Amino acid sequence: MNSPLLVSTEAPALPERIVTDWRRFSSGLWRLPEGDIQAAYCADTFPKVKVFMHAGRLFSNCGGHFSGPIRAAMDCYPLIPADEYHGPEPRRYSYEGCEAAHQGEVFKLGPKVVFEASDPTVDEWRRLFRVLYADGGMFAHGVTYLEFLDQRLSPKSENERAAHFKELAECGSGTMPRTQAEMCQLLDGDEATSARPAIQQLDFTL
């Protein structure tokens, strides 16, 4: 029996590009869990695929590219039950029309949809800058946080530029950590504070 979550080719056509939350593309670095779109990467296991869900449909992630630690665009394909597929036959340089196996069932892959990471908010960018500096290894080695902001980053989006300006201003006030070790202490303290209410609630229920 076909899953009710899978939509047949009679469903409305999918857009060619979908912008969705940037966390879904996380590779598991920068103090973020791995995102569901990244976890569904399956070009190395095809025709056995892993999947993620978007708007009630299952998709495979067959590859894409990152531009920096956050920006990403992935080439994804909807899974269509093989007996409901009426699209083109497989052709070179595309997964569309190819057979794929998932949880013991055979599917056909529909037309490519590019999933693109959204732009983090200003506050999210500010935290990302701090994490990139604290955990950036050689990329951030040997410079202060102010020098890191000024010399190692090239903000592109409107939110990223606004966050960069605010972080530079805060560094100018003398209240920000200067070294990677100091930044790690600040971030670890923030994470411990945010986790404390959940721990207290758990203790109360025991």
C-alpha positions in Angstrom: 0.0 0.0 0.0 1.4 3.4 -0.9 2.0 5.8 1.9 -0.6 8.6 2.2 2.3 11.1 2.5 3.5 10.4 -1.0 1.9 12.6 -3.6 1.4 11.2 -7.1 2.2 13.0 -10.4 -1.4 14.3 -10.4 -0.3 16.8 -7.6 0.4 20.4 -8.5 3.7 21.0 -10.1 6.6 21.6 -7.8 8.6 24.9 -8.1 12.1 24.7 -9.5 13.6 26.4 -6.3 12.5 26.3 -2.7 14.1 28.5 0.0 13.9 26.8 3.5 15.5 27.2 6.9 19.3 27.3 6.8 19.6 24.9 9.7 18.2 22.1 7.5 21.5 22.2 5.6 23.8 22.0 8.7 26.6 19.5 8.4 26.7 19.0 12.2 29.5 21.6 12.7 29.4 25.0 14.3 27.5 23.8 17.4 24.4 22.8 15.4 22.9 19.4 14.9 22.9 17.9 11.4 20.0 19.1 9.3 17.5 16.8 7.8 18.3 17.9 4.2 22.0 17.3 4.7 21.4 14.0 6.4 19.4 12.8 3.3 22.5 13.1 1.0 22.5 9.9 -1.0 24.6 10.3 -4.2 27.1 7.9 -2.7 24.5 5.2 -2.0 22.2 5.6 -5.0 20.0 3.9 -6.0 19.4 3.3 -2.3 18.3 6.7 -1.0 17.8 8.6 2.2 15.0 11.1 2.4 13.7 14.2 4.0 10.1 15.6 4.0 9.0 19.0 2.8 5.3 20.1 2.5 4.1 16.5 2.9 6.4 15.0 0.2 9.5 12.9 0.4 12.6 14.1 -1.4 16.1 12.7 -1.8 19.2 14.9 -1.7 21.5 14.0 -4.6 24.2 16.6 -4.2 24.8 20.3 -4.4 27.2 22.9 -3.1 28.1 25.0 -0.1 29.4 28.6 -0.3 31.0 29.1 3.0 29.8 27.3 6.2 26.1 28.3 5.9 25.1 29.1 2.3 24.0 25.9 0.5 21.9 24.8 -2.4 21.0 21.1 -2.9 19.7 19.3 -6.0 16.7 17.3 -4.7 14.2 15.0 -6.3 10.7 14.0 -5.1 10.0 10.3 -4.7 7.1 9.1 -6.7 5.7 5.5 -6.5 6.9 3.7 -9.6 3.4 2.7 -10.8 2.3 6.4 -10.6 5.3 7.9 -12.5 4.5 9.3 -15.9 7.5 11.6 -16.5 10.5 11.3 -18.8 12.8 8.3 -18.9 16.2 8.5 -17.3 18.8 10.6 -19.2 22.5 11.6 -18.7 23.4 14.1 -16.0 20.0 13.9 -14.3 18.4 11.7 -11.6 14.9 12.4 -12.9 13.2 9.2 -14.0 15.7 7.0 -12.3 14.6 4.2 -10.0 15.4 4.5 -6.3 14.9 2.2 -3.4 13.7 3.3 0.0 12.6 1.1 2.9 12.0 -1.9 0.6 9.9 0.0 -1.9 10.8 1.1 -5.5 10.2 4.7 -6.5 10.9 6.9 -9.5 12.5 10.3 -9.0 10.6 13.3 -10.2 11.9 16.6 -11.6 14.8 18.3 -9.8 14.0 20.9 -7.2 16.8 23.1 -5.9 16.5 23.6 -2.1 18.3 26.7 -1.0 19.3 27.8 2.5 17.5 30.9 3.9 19.5 33.9 5.2 19.9 33.7 9.0 18.6 36.6 11.0 20.9 39.3 12.3 21.1 37.7 15.7 21.7 34.3 14.3 24.5 35.7 12.2 26.1 37.3 15.2 26.2 34.0 17.1 27.5 32.2 14.0 30.4 34.7 13.7 31.3 34.0 17.3 31.1 30.2 16.8 33.1 30.4 13.6 35.8 32.3 15.5 35.8 30.1 18.6 35.8 26.8 16.7 37.3 27.9 13.4 40.7 26.2 13.9 43.4 27.6 11.6 40.9 29.8 9.9 40.7 31.9 13.0 44.2 31.2 14.5 46.5 34.0 15.6 44.0 36.9 15.4 41.8 38.6 17.9 38.0 38.5 17.4 38.1 42.1 16.0 40.8 41.1 13.6 38.9 38.0 12.6 35.8 40.1 11.8 37.8 42.7 9.9 40.2 40.4 8.0 38.7 36.9 7.7 35.1 37.6 6.8 33.4 38.9 3.7 29.7 39.5 4.5 27.4 39.2 1.5 23.7 39.3 2.5 21.9 42.2 4.1 21.5 40.4 7.4 25.1 39.2 7.4 26.3 42.8 6.8 24.1 44.2 9.6 25.3 41.5 12.0 28.9 42.2 11.0 28.5 45.9 11.7 27.0 45.3 15.1 29.7 42.9 16.1 32.4 45.4 15.1 30.7 48.0 17.1 30.5 45.8 20.2 34.2 45.0 19.8 34.9 48.7 19.7 33.1 49.1 23.1 35.7 46.7 24.7 33.1 44.3 26.0 33.7 41.3 23.6 36.2 38.5 24.1 39.5 38.9 22.3 40.8 35.4 22.0 39.4 32.1 20.8 39.6 30.7 24.4 37.7 33.6 25.8 35.1 33.3 23.1 34.7 29.6 23.9 34.1 30.5 27.5 31.4 33.0 26.5 29.6 30.5 24.2 29.8 27.7 26.7 28.3 29.9 29.4 25.5 30.9 27.1 24.7 27.3 26.3 24.8 26.3 30.0 22.4 29.1 30.8 20.0 28.2 28.0 20.0 24.6 29.1 19.4 25.2 32.8 15.6 25.8 32.8 15.1 22.4 31.1 17.3 20.7 33.7 15.4 22.4 36.5 12.1 21.3 35.0 13.3 17.7 34.7 14.4 17.7 38.4 11.0 19.0 39.4 9.3 16.1 37.7 11.4 13.4 39.3 
